[in-house]
């Protein structure tokens, strides 16, 4: 069931190697209580009543494994495509964007190794796009942040009340995010996240408060925290 008649797609980049994890398998396939991290992530969107389709972006050589050991094994209904990723995350997301259904109105881009996204964050992201065209989930920072130069000297202390830690999903009107990626390719812009590319086009991006538990699992310490969150 679409939201307000909008066709809603999800792109899940899951083609990272995960060097910091010190694991023999790539981080998205590491087991949490006998289930791959990626399966938990897909499940959140597969169960959301407003999501119409999910496109997973995996490493080319892992596409078959991803289908058999995650999508097929856990019976996910909304995964319509598994596409091969690119060299960088930005390349992978772009391939995912090109693979969504032609009817797509809204697209949510979410890290494949961020399995604790809440249903309310997904719904708030959809509502945020309908109202603002572009939005991201994030949380206010708890620590004081220092800006430091290459010599390690503190050069500025930004006002903490203006600082947020950005998470995913990052959600957009499909035409806007595709335009942003096309512009980034032509202009050779590398963004640290998807919203940065949209900002470069001059669009305002709204931030929506999410949850501190919406962690991205990239290190062994994150994996331990994830196990605690599950229990």
C-alpha positions in Angstrom: 0.0 0.0 0.0 1.6 3.3 -1.1 1.5 6.4 0.9 -0.8 9.1 -0.6 -0.6 7.3 -3.9 3.2 7.6 -4.1 5.3 4.7 -5.4 8.0 4.3 -2.8 11.3 2.6 -3.4 14.2 1.8 -1.1 17.9 1.5 -2.2 20.1 -0.5 0.2 23.8 -0.2 -0.6 25.3 -3.4 0.8 28.5 -3.8 -1.2 31.1 -2.6 1.3 34.1 -4.7 2.2 34.3 -3.7 5.8 38.1 -3.6 6.4 37.6 -2.3 10.0 35.5 -5.3 10.9 38.5 -7.7 10.7 36.2 -10.4 9.5 36.6 -13.1 6.9 33.2 -12.2 5.4 31.9 -8.8 4.4 30.1 -7.0 7.2 26.6 -7.1 5.7 26.6 -10.9 5.9 28.0 -11.2 9.4 25.6 -13.1 11.6 23.7 -11.5 14.5 22.1 -14.3 16.5 22.3 -16.6 13.4 20.9 -14.1 11.0 22.8 -11.8 8.6 22.9 -8.1 9.4 21.5 -7.3 6.0 18.5 -9.6 6.6 17.5 -7.5 9.7 17.8 -4.3 7.6 15.8 -5.6 4.7 13.1 -7.0 7.1 12.4 -3.5 8.4 11.5 -2.2 5.0 9.9 -5.4 3.8 7.5 -5.2 6.7 6.6 -1.5 6.3 3.2 -1.2 4.7 4.1 1.9 2.6 7.3 0.5 0.9 6.6 -0.8 -2.6 10.0 -2.2 -3.6 13.5 -2.7 -2.3 16.7 -2.6 -4.5 19.7 -4.2 -2.9 23.2 -3.1 -4.2 25.7 -5.9 -3.5 29.2 -6.7 -4.8 29.0 -8.2 -8.2 30.5 -11.5 -7.0 28.1 -11.7 -4.1 24.8 -11.1 -5.9 23.9 -14.8 -6.0 24.9 -15.4 -2.4 22.8 -12.3 -1.4 19.8 -13.7 -3.2 20.1 -17.3 -1.9 21.3 -16.7 1.7 19.3 -13.5 2.4 16.4 -12.7 0.1 15.3 -16.2 -0.7 16.1 -17.8 2.6 14.1 -15.3 4.6 11.3 -15.0 2.1 11.5 -11.2 1.5 8.7 -10.2 -0.9 9.6 -6.6 -1.8 13.2 -7.1 -3.1 12.7 -6.6 -6.8 16.4 -6.4 -7.8 19.9 -7.1 -6.7 22.4 -5.0 -8.7 26.1 -5.0 -8.7 27.8 -2.2 -6.9 30.4 0.3 -8.0 33.9 1.3 -6.8 32.7 3.7 -4.1 29.4 4.0 -2.2 28.3 6.9 -4.4 28.7 4.7 -7.5 26.7 1.9 -5.9 23.8 4.2 -4.8 23.7 5.6 -8.4 23.4 2.1 -9.8 20.6 1.4 -7.3 18.8 4.5 -8.3 18.9 3.6 -12.0 17.4 0.2 -11.1 14.3 1.3 -9.3 10.8 0.9 -10.8 9.9 3.5 -13.5 6.9 4.5 -11.4 9.1 5.6 -8.4 8.1 8.9 -6.8 10.0 8.7 -3.5 13.3 6.9 -2.8 14.8 6.1 0.6 18.5 5.4 0.6 19.6 3.3 3.7 22.8 1.7 4.7 22.6 -2.1 4.5 24.5 -2.4 7.8 22.1 -0.2 9.8 19.6 -2.8 11.0 17.9 -1.0 13.9 16.0 1.7 11.9 12.6 2.1 13.4 9.3 1.9 11.5 8.4 5.4 12.7 11.7 6.7 11.1 10.7 5.1 7.8 7.2 6.6 8.0 8.5 10.1 9.1 11.0 10.0 6.2 8.2 9.4 3.7 6.1 12.2 5.2 9.2 14.4 5.2 9.7 14.0 1.5 6.1 14.7 0.7 6.3 17.9 2.7 9.9 19.1 2.0 11.2 17.0 -1.1 14.4 16.0 0.8 15.1 14.9 4.3 17.5 12.9 6.4 17.2 11.1 9.8 19.7 12.2 12.4 20.3 12.9 16.1 21.6 15.9 18.0 25.3 15.4 19.0 25.9 14.8 22.7 29.6 15.7 22.8 31.3 19.0 22.2 32.8 19.0 18.7 36.2 20.5 17.8 37.4 21.6 14.4 41.1 20.7 14.1 43.7 21.6 11.5 46.3 19.2 9.9 48.7 19.9 12.7 46.2 18.8 15.4 45.5 22.2 16.7 41.9 23.2 17.6 40.8 26.0 15.4 37.1 26.3 16.2 34.5 25.0 18.6 31.1 25.0 16.8 27.9 25.7 18.8 26.8 22.2 19.8 23.1 23.0 19.5 23.5 23.4 15.8 25.2 20.1 15.2 23.6 16.8 14.3 24.9 13.3 13.5 23.4 12.3 10.3 22.1 8.7 9.8 20.0 7.0 7.1 17.5 6.7 5.6 18.1 9.8 3.5 15.0 10.3 1.5 14.1 12.3 -1.6 11.8 12.9 -4.4 13.2 10.6 -7.1 13.6 13.2 -9.7 15.6 15.4 -7.4 18.1 12.8 -6.2 18.6 11.5 -9.7 19.3 15.0 -10.9 21.7 15.5 -8.0 23.6 12.3 -8.9 23.8 13.2 -12.6 25.1 16.6 -11.6 27.7 15.1 -9.3 29.0 12.8 -12.0 29.3 15.6 -14.5 30.9 18.0 -12.0 33.1 15.2 -10.5 31.7 15.9 -7.0 32.3 13.2 -4.3 29.8 13.6 -1.5 30.2 12.2 2.1 26.5 11.4 1.9 23.5 11.6 -0.4 22.1 14.8 1.0 25.3 16.7 0.3 24.8 16.1 -3.5 21.2 17.5 -3.2 22.5 20.5 -1.2 25.0 21.2 -4.1 22.0 21.6 -6.4 20.7 24.4 -4.1 17.8 22.4 -2.5 17.2 22.6 1.3 17.3 19.3 3.1 15.3 18.9 6.4 16.6 16.9 9.3 14.2 14.6 11.2 15.1 13.4 14.7 15.7 9.7 14.8 17.1 7.3 17.4 20.6 6.9 18.9 20.1 3.1 18.5 20.1 3.4 14.7 23.7 2.5 14.6 25.8 1.6 11.5 27.8 -1.6 12.1 31.3 -1.0 10.8 33.6 -2.2 13.7 33.9 -5.1 16.1 32.7 -2.7 18.9 29.6 -1.9 16.8 28.9 -5.6 16.5 29.0 -6.0 20.3 26.6 -3.1 20.7 24.3 -4.6 18.1 24.2 -7.9 20.0 23.3 -6.0 23.1 20.5 -4.1 21.3 19.1 -7.3 20.0 19.0 -8.9 23.4 
